Amino acid sequence: MTTSPSAIPITAEPFSLIDRLKNFQRALTPEELADLLQVSRLTVVRKAKKGTIPSFRVGTCVRFDPKSVALWLMRRGVQ
């Protein structure tokens, strides 16, 4: 039995980083954002502390609104 190309499932995962961020329905941890941006967790935390990347705090934890981060990236020309 052969499989035709049309029988291969197509993933519904968005292709762009901006689309992926916009699809999150909750705040991101530094680890999650670092993974998406392909940088270290420390880089994300340092940028948040400097105010370079939009973030907010929940107690002692830093979190990131995915839509704010997507807008921040779009303003910098990332697609």
C-alpha positions in Angstrom: 0.0 0.0 0.0 1.4 3.4 -1.0 0.7 6.7 0.7 -0.2 9.6 -1.6 1.1 13.0 -0.7 -2.4 14.2 0.1 -2.8 11.5 2.8 0.1 13.0 4.8 -1.4 15.0 7.7 -0.7 18.7 7.6 0.0 20.2 11.0 -2.0 23.2 12.0 0.9 24.8 13.7 1.5 28.4 12.6 4.7 29.1 10.8 5.8 32.5 12.0 7.0 33.3 15.5 4.5 36.2 15.6 1.6 33.8 14.8 2.8 31.3 17.4 2.9 34.0 20.1 -0.6 35.3 19.2 -2.0 31.8 19.6 -1.0 31.5 23.3 -3.9 32.0 25.7 -1.9 32.5 28.8 1.2 34.3 30.1 4.6 32.8 29.2 7.4 31.9 31.6 10.9 33.0 30.9 11.8 29.5 29.9 8.9 29.3 27.4 9.7 32.6 25.8 13.4 31.8 25.7 12.6 28.6 23.9 10.4 30.4 21.3 13.1 33.1 20.8 15.9 30.6 20.8 17.9 32.5 23.4 18.9 31.7 26.9 16.5 32.1 29.9 19.0 34.5 31.4 18.9 36.7 28.3 15.1 36.9 28.5 15.2 37.7 32.3 17.8 40.4 31.8 15.9 42.1 29.0 12.8 42.0 31.2 14.6 43.6 34.1 16.0 46.4 31.9 12.5 47.0 30.4 13.7 46.0 26.9 11.1 43.3 26.5 7.5 43.8 27.8 6.9 41.8 30.9 5.0 41.9 34.2 5.5 40.3 37.6 3.3 37.9 39.6 4.8 38.1 43.1 8.5 37.3 42.5 8.0 35.6 39.1 8.3 37.4 35.8 5.8 36.6 33.1 5.3 37.7 29.5 2.0 38.6 27.7 2.4 36.8 24.3 0.4 39.4 22.4 2.6 42.2 23.9 5.7 40.3 23.0 4.4 39.7 19.4 3.7 43.5 19.0 7.2 44.3 20.4 8.8 41.9 17.8 6.7 43.3 15.0 7.9 46.8 15.8 11.4 45.5 15.4 10.7 43.9 12.0 10.5 40.3 13.0 8.0 38.2 11.1 
